[in-house]
Amino acid sequence: MKKNYIIYLLILVSFQLFSQESIIDKIAIQTCEYLASDEVKSISEEGKRNQKLGVFIMNLYNKHTDELLKEGFEIDFSKGSKSGREFGVKVGTHMAKFCPETLMALASNTKKEKTISDSYEISGRLIKTEGEEFSTVILKDEDGKIQKFLWLQNFKGSDKLIQSADFLKEKPQVKIVYKNLECFSPQLQEYIVRKEIIEMIFNN
């Protein structure tokens, strides 16, 4: 009987310890809920969204400071924002247990935003392509200025350039979507910026 009582007591204590939720988990759950709220979803700009999340997490830290200190979590404000970022990373790690889909969606949206913000557009007439190992696309823009773009990888619209050489003779009107690429120049012994095509849109 005594043996059974001890086993029962051990099971009860183990269950209580297992079911006990840490304060960092509570903060992670609340942050997950906040991240999924309309208030955060309505913010399209990554910087503003991260700022909003940072303020929310800091408010939770201030609210649960004593509990966090007991679990060994402390923000050293003498280190400036670095310690706060480290705490934010810890919260984010615990959030992955409760809302992985939300975090993945956020990362995906952030990637799309960066792609959009880092791209540029220019319109003009396609003059020619040149080069041996790598191809360069020559465009005369709407101001009559010659622009050069690197063709380094497959991009939307490149098939049309490959399939029809005669097509270039017509000097078609196009819109080029490109990104700036930093390349090292052995001749200048420094990094220079070149334009790389990521999409070409034909107007006719």
N, C-alpha and C positions, 0 to 999 in steps of 0.2 A: 504493500500500500504506500509506504514511504517512498519507494523507488518510483512508483507511478506519479506521485505528487511532484517529485523533483523533475521528472521528464516533462510533466505538464507545465511546471513553472518555467523551465528552460524554453519551451515552445512559445509560451506567452511573452516572455521577455524578448525572444528573437523576433517575434511578429511585431512587437511594438517598435523595436529598433529599425526593422526593415520598413515599416510603414511610416516612420517619422520622416518628414520632409525637411530637407535643409533649407535655410533661409535663402541661399543662392539659387536653389531650385524654384522657390516661391517667386523670387525676383525675375527669374528666367521665364516662368509661366506668365506673369503679369506683363512682361515685355513682349512676349509672343502675342498675347491678346491685344496689346496696344498696336503692335506692328500690323495686325490684321484688321484694325479698325478703319473706318472710313476717313477719319481725321488724318491718318498717315497715308492711306492709299491715294488720297486726293492730291498729295504733294508729288509732283512729277520731277522736280529737280533733286538730284541725288544729294547735293550739299545741304540743302534745307532739310531734307528728310533725315539725314544723319545727325544734323544739329538738333532736330526735334527729339530723336531717339536718345541722344546724349543727355539732353536736359531731363528727359523722363527717367533714365537710369540713375542719374545723379540725385533726383528727388527721392527715388526709392532707396538709394544708399543713405541719404540723410535721415530717412524715416526709420530705417532698420540698422542704424550704425552699431548700436550695442550688440545686437544679435550677430551681425557680421564680424565684429571684433572677436566674439567668442569662438567663431568658426575660423578665425585666422585671416579674414579679409579686411584689409585696411588700405585706404587711399592716403598716400603720403603727399600732402599738398605742397610740401617744400620742393618736390620734384616737378612742379608745374603740371602741365596737361599729360605728361607721360604716364604718371601713376593712374590717372583717370582712364586713359586709353587701355592700360593693362587690365583694369577692373572691367571695362567694357568688353574686352576680349574674353575674359573669364565668363561673363554673363552670356556672351554669344556662344561659347562652347557648350554651356548647359542648355541653352535654347535649342541646340541641335537635337536634344533628346525629346523635346516636346513639340516643336513645329518645324521639322526639317523641310517640308514642302514650301512653307512660307519663306524660309531663308533662301532656298534654291530659286524661288520666283523672284525674290529681291535681287539676288546676284545676277539673274538673267536679265532683268530690267536694267540694272546698272550697266551691264555689258552693252546692251542696245543703246542706252543713252550715250555712252562713251563713243560708240561707233558713229552715232549721228552727229555728236558735237565735234568730233575730230575730222569730219569729212567736209569737203567743199565742192562747189559746182561752178562750171564755166561752160559757156556755149560758144560755138563758132563753126568754122568749116574745117573738115578733116582734110589735111593736105597730103600726107603720106606717112608710111612707117619706114624706119631705117634701123640699121644695126645688124650685127652678126651673131655674137653670143647672146646678147640681150636686145630686145626690140624697143625702139623709142617711137612714140606716136607724136606726130607734128600737127598742131592745130593753129589755125589763124583765128584769134578771138574776135569778138564783135567790135573791138577798137582797132582791129587791123594788126595787132601785135602777135608775133609768133610765140607759141607756148609749146614746151616739150614735156612729155609725160612718159614715165617708165612703164613698160608692159612686162611685169615680172611673174605674174601668175594668172590663172584662169579667172576671168571676171565676166559678169553678165554683159553680153553684147559682143564678146570677143570672137564668138563663132562666125559672126558675119564678116569680120575682118579676115579670118583664116580662109573661109570658103570662096570668097570672090575678090580677086585682085583687081578686076575691072571696076569694081564698085568704087574704089578710091579715085579713079579717073573722073568721076562725077563730082568730086569735092563735096560730099554730102554734109548737110547741116546736122550737127550732133550736140548733145550735152554730155560733158564728161564729169563724173563724180570721182574725186580723187582725195588722197590723204598725203600729208607731208611726211617724207621719209628722210631720216638723218643717215647720211652715208659718209664714210671716210674717204677723203681724197689723198692718194699717195703723192700726187703732184703738189698740192697745196699744204700737205701735212696737217690737215685739220678736217673737222666734220662740216659737211655742207648739206643743205636741204634740197631734196629733189621731190618731184610730184609723182606719186604712183597711182595708176588708174585702178579704181575698184568697181566702176560700172560705166558703161557707155550707152546712152539713149539716143536712138536715131529718130530724127524728126520726120523722115519720109520713108 
